[in-house]
């Protein structure tokens, strides 16, 4: 009977230790994932800010200082990102459609250093 109690205690202690070890391993893995995601988001944030600055510089060179430029992103399940770059300047809205398209083409030529990202460029049409 004493052997049965000892085996039960040993089995219980072993089960608790296995649970604690498994919990620690999962916690470490989850912490590394969060840390990795934070680093990745910081990396993309810098790239995105740089990209918007390049768009603004191009617009400034073309005579559209103080243009409104916003960039929104959607992160897909496969890890790729889709960006929508929206540009607003009152004088751009007064351009002919072919001139607007030429300006959008110039914006599209600005490279983003990550390949699995898709971009859509548009002008914000607002009535003022």
C-alpha atoms as a printed R data frame, in Angstrom:
    type eleno elety resid chain resno       x      y       z
1   ATOM     1    CA   UNK     A     1   0.000  0.000   0.000
2   ATOM     2    CA   UNK     A     2   2.901  2.296   0.793
3   ATOM     3    CA   UNK     A     3   4.389  1.634  -2.644
4   ATOM     4    CA   UNK     A     4   1.098  2.607  -4.276
5   ATOM     5    CA   UNK     A     5   1.063  5.940  -2.379
6   ATOM     6    CA   UNK     A     6   4.670  6.643  -3.333
7   ATOM     7    CA   UNK     A     7   3.925  5.894  -6.994
8   ATOM     8    CA   UNK     A     8   0.884  8.180  -6.919
9   ATOM     9    CA   UNK     A     9   2.892 11.020  -5.350
10  ATOM    10    CA   UNK     A    10   5.744 10.489  -7.818
11  ATOM    11    CA   UNK     A    11   3.312 10.480 -10.757
12  ATOM    12    CA   UNK     A    12   1.613 13.644  -9.477
13  ATOM    13    CA   UNK     A    13   4.921 15.472  -8.979
14  ATOM    14    CA   UNK     A    14   6.102 14.357 -12.419
15  ATOM    15    CA   UNK     A    15   2.854 15.570 -14.025
16  ATOM    16    CA   UNK     A    16   3.141 18.966 -12.302
17  ATOM    17    CA   UNK     A    17   6.774 19.344 -13.386
18  ATOM    18    CA   UNK     A    18   5.906 18.460 -16.983
19  ATOM    19    CA   UNK     A    19   3.093 21.034 -16.900
20  ATOM    20    CA   UNK     A    20   5.421 23.721 -15.499
21  ATOM    21    CA   UNK     A    21   8.106 22.980 -18.119
22  ATOM    22    CA   UNK     A    22   5.544 23.043 -20.944
23  ATOM    23    CA   UNK     A    23   4.136 26.337 -19.642
24  ATOM    24    CA   UNK     A    24   7.623 27.890 -19.509
25  ATOM    25    CA   UNK     A    25   8.447 26.772 -23.046
26  ATOM    26    CA   UNK     A    26   5.166 28.180 -24.400
27  ATOM    27    CA   UNK     A    27   5.725 31.457 -22.568
28  ATOM    28    CA   UNK     A    28   9.215 31.799 -24.002
29  ATOM    29    CA   UNK     A    29   7.997 31.098 -27.539
30  ATOM    30    CA   UNK     A    30   5.127 33.570 -27.222
31  ATOM    31    CA   UNK     A    31   7.466 36.239 -25.868
32  ATOM    32    CA   UNK     A    32   9.841 35.776 -28.770
33  ATOM    33    CA   UNK     A    33   6.961 36.029 -31.254
34  ATOM    34    CA   UNK     A    34   5.710 39.297 -29.741
35  ATOM    35    CA   UNK     A    35   9.244 40.692 -29.712
36  ATOM    36    CA   UNK     A    36   9.758 39.642 -33.328
37  ATOM    37    CA   UNK     A    37   6.454 41.242 -34.374
38  ATOM    38    CA   UNK     A    38   7.400 44.479 -32.627
39  ATOM    39    CA   UNK     A    39  10.757 44.589 -34.409
40  ATOM    40    CA   UNK     A    40   9.080 43.843 -37.746
41  ATOM    41    CA   UNK     A    41   6.495 46.603 -37.206
42  ATOM    42    CA   UNK     A    42   9.234 49.095 -36.319
43  ATOM    43    CA   UNK     A    43  11.148 48.083 -39.464
44  ATOM    44    CA   UNK     A    44   8.091 48.587 -41.685
45  ATOM    45    CA   UNK     A    45   7.203 51.840 -39.945
46  ATOM    46    CA   UNK     A    46  10.579 53.316 -40.909
47  ATOM    47    CA   UNK     A    47  10.212 52.076 -44.497
48  ATOM    48    CA   UNK     A    48   6.695 53.531 -44.712
49  ATOM    49    CA   UNK     A    49   7.779 56.926 -43.373
50  ATOM    50    CA   UNK     A    50  10.653 56.999 -45.848
51  ATOM    51    CA   UNK     A    51   8.323 56.095 -48.715
52  ATOM    52    CA   UNK     A    52   5.856 58.865 -47.815
53  ATOM    53    CA   UNK     A    53   8.765 61.333 -47.609
54  ATOM    54    CA   UNK     A    54   9.885 60.332 -51.106
55  ATOM    55    CA   UNK     A    55   6.355 60.840 -52.432
56  ATOM    56    CA   UNK     A    56   6.230 64.284 -50.793
57  ATOM    57    CA   UNK     A    57   9.648 65.171 -52.247
58  ATOM    58    CA   UNK     A    58   8.489 64.168 -55.739
59  ATOM    59    CA   UNK     A    59   5.338 66.240 -55.393
60  ATOM    60    CA   UNK     A    60   7.341 69.199 -54.112
61  ATOM    61    CA   UNK     A    61   9.705 68.916 -57.109
62  ATOM    62    CA   UNK     A    62   6.657 68.998 -59.391
63  ATOM    63    CA   UNK     A    63   5.319 72.155 -57.731
64  ATOM    64    CA   UNK     A    64   2.830 70.640 -55.303
65  ATOM    65    CA   UNK     A    65   4.275 71.712 -51.952
66  ATOM    66    CA   UNK     A    66   2.362 70.823 -48.819
67  ATOM    67    CA   UNK     A    67   0.450 68.028 -50.502
68  ATOM    68    CA   UNK     A    68  -1.542 65.795 -48.240
69  ATOM    69    CA   UNK     A    69  -0.165 62.255 -48.398
70  ATOM    70    CA   UNK     A    70  -1.533 59.354 -46.394
71  ATOM    71    CA   UNK     A    71  -0.580 55.725 -46.595
72  ATOM    72    CA   UNK     A    72  -2.838 53.002 -45.221
73  ATOM    73    CA   UNK     A    73  -1.894 49.347 -45.019
74  ATOM    74    CA   UNK     A    74  -3.620 46.026 -44.772
75  ATOM    75    CA   UNK     A    75  -1.630 43.021 -43.641
76  ATOM    76    CA   UNK     A    76  -2.836 39.834 -45.298
77  ATOM    77    CA   UNK     A    77  -2.827 36.350 -43.798
78  ATOM    78    CA   UNK     A    78   0.162 35.323 -45.903
79  ATOM    79    CA   UNK     A    79   2.216 38.132 -44.354
80  ATOM    80    CA   UNK     A    80   2.170 40.371 -47.422
81  ATOM    81    CA   UNK     A    81   1.012 43.946 -47.168
82  ATOM    82    CA   UNK     A    82  -1.211 46.079 -49.348
83  ATOM    83    CA   UNK     A    83  -0.829 49.841 -49.249
84  ATOM    84    CA   UNK     A    84  -3.111 52.597 -50.442
85  ATOM    85    CA   UNK     A    85  -1.353 55.919 -50.953
86  ATOM    86    CA   UNK     A    86  -3.785 58.827 -51.117
87  ATOM    87    CA   UNK     A    87  -2.577 62.215 -52.322
88  ATOM    88    CA   UNK     A    88  -4.386 65.511 -52.092
89  ATOM    89    CA   UNK     A    89  -3.508 68.927 -53.454
90  ATOM    90    CA   UNK     A    90  -6.115 71.310 -54.817
91  ATOM    91    CA   UNK     A    91  -4.064 72.122 -57.925
92  ATOM    92    CA   UNK     A    92  -3.688 68.425 -58.823
93  ATOM    93    CA   UNK     A    93  -7.469 68.174 -59.068
94  ATOM    94    CA   UNK     A    94  -7.382 70.926 -61.717
95  ATOM    95    CA   UNK     A    95  -5.049 68.895 -63.968
96  ATOM    96    CA   UNK     A    96  -6.283 67.060 -67.025
97  ATOM    97    CA   UNK     A    97  -6.802 63.316 -66.488
98  ATOM    98    CA   UNK     A    98  -3.730 62.385 -68.553
99  ATOM    99    CA   UNK     A    99  -1.595 64.786 -66.494
100 ATOM   100    CA   UNK     A   100  -2.960 63.283 -63.279
101 ATOM   101    CA   UNK     A   101  -2.185 59.791 -64.569
102 ATOM   102    CA   UNK     A   102   1.366 60.845 -65.471
103 ATOM   103    CA   UNK     A   103   1.854 62.164 -61.928
104 ATOM   104    CA   UNK     A   104   0.490 58.920 -60.456
105 ATOM   105    CA   UNK     A   105   2.859 56.950 -62.716
106 ATOM   106    CA   UNK     A   106   5.783 58.993 -61.370
107 ATOM   107    CA   UNK     A   107   4.652 58.158 -57.811
108 ATOM   108    CA   UNK     A   108   4.378 54.475 -58.727
109 ATOM   109    CA   UNK     A   109   7.991 54.499 -59.903
110 ATOM   110    CA   UNK     A   110   9.204 55.134 -56.357
111 ATOM   111    CA   UNK     A   111  10.426 51.784 -55.105
112 ATOM   112    CA   UNK     A   112   9.572 50.164 -51.821
113 ATOM   113    CA   UNK     A   113  12.401 47.893 -50.601
114 ATOM   114    CA   UNK     A   114  10.168 44.911 -49.741
115 ATOM   115    CA   UNK     A   115   8.937 42.857 -52.678
116 ATOM   116    CA   UNK     A   116   5.773 41.262 -51.282
117 ATOM   117    CA   UNK     A   117   3.987 44.598 -50.883
118 ATOM   118    CA   UNK     A   118   1.346 45.869 -53.296
119 ATOM   119    CA   UNK     A   119   0.633 49.551 -53.792
120 ATOM   120    CA   UNK     A   120  -2.382 51.457 -55.038
121 ATOM   121    CA   UNK     A   121  -1.972 55.198 -55.618
122 ATOM   122    CA   UNK     A   122  -4.902 57.577 -55.858
123 ATOM   123    CA   UNK     A   123  -5.832 61.222 -55.638
124 ATOM   124    CA   UNK     A   124  -8.382 62.285 -53.082
125 ATOM   125    CA   UNK     A   125 -11.208 64.029 -54.867
126 ATOM   126    CA   UNK     A   126 -12.775 66.519 -52.542
127 ATOM   127    CA   UNK     A   127 -15.137 69.345 -53.300
128 ATOM   128    CA   UNK     A   128 -14.065 72.570 -51.660
